[in-house]
Amino acid sequence: MFDAARILAVLWVILVWGTLYVAIRHWGPGIARRGVSCPETRTRAKVNVLQVEPHFGAIQARDIVACSLFGGGPVACDKKCLAQL
C-alpha cells in the first residue's frame, strides 16, 4: 500500500506549503500590529497598519487603521508616525 518514503514526502510537502502560507500571512500585505513612538505626544503606541504590496516583493505601510492612544475611536491625527514604518 503506502510505504514510509511516500508518507514522509507527502508530509514534507504539506509542511513546506504550510510554512509558506504562515510566512506570507504574517509578513505580507494586510493589517499588521506594530509599535511606534508617537512624534506628537512622545509616547509609545500600538498601531494597526494597512500594508500593501505596490509591486512584487515590496511591502509598504499605506495607512493607520487604529491607534492605542485613541482608544477605539478613529485616528484623528496627522499620522506622522507612518514615516517610522
N, C-alpha and C positions, 0 to 999 in steps of 0.2 A: 504494500500500500504506500504509505509515506515513509521516507527514510529521514534520518536526523539532519542530513545536509539540506534537504528541501525545506524542512521546517525552520531551520536556522536562517536560510536565505530569505524566506518569507518574513520572518520576524525582523531580520535586519532591514529589509525594505520598509516595513511598517515603522520601525524606529527612526530611520532617516527621514521619511516623509513627515512623521510627527514632529521631529526636531525642527525641520524647516518651517512647518506651519506655526509652531510656537514662536520661533525667531521672527518671522515676518509679522505676526500679530503683535509682538512686543516692541519691536524697533521700527515697524513700518508705518504707513500713513494711518491716520485716525486720531482719536483723542487720547492724549497721554497726560499723566500727572507728573509735574515737575516742581522742584523747589527753586525759588528765585529770591533775590534781595530786592525789595521794592525801592526804586530810586526816589519816590516821593516821600514815603514815611520812614525810610531807612530801617525797615524791619524785614524779617524773613516771612515769606508767604508761600503757600502751596497753590499752584495754579493748574487748571486743566487747559491744555493747549491743543488746538486743532492743527495737526501736522498734515501736510500734503506732499505729494511727490511730483514736483514740476516736470522733471524728466527722470529717466530711469536711473535708479541708484542714489538719488539726491532727496533727502528729507528736509523740508523747510517748515518752520513754525509760521503759521499764517495768522492765527487769531487766538485770543484768550477767551475761553468759554466761561470759566468760573474762577474765582479767587477766594482764598480763605479770609482775606481781610474784609470782604464784602458780605460774608455770611452766605446766605442762599440767594441773595439778590443779584441783579445784573451787574456786570463790571462797568462802573461808571467813572473811569479814569482815562488818561491818555495812552495807557498800555505801553509805557516806556520800557518796562521790563521785558518786552518782546525781543529787544535787541540782545538780551543776555542768552537767549535760547538758540 
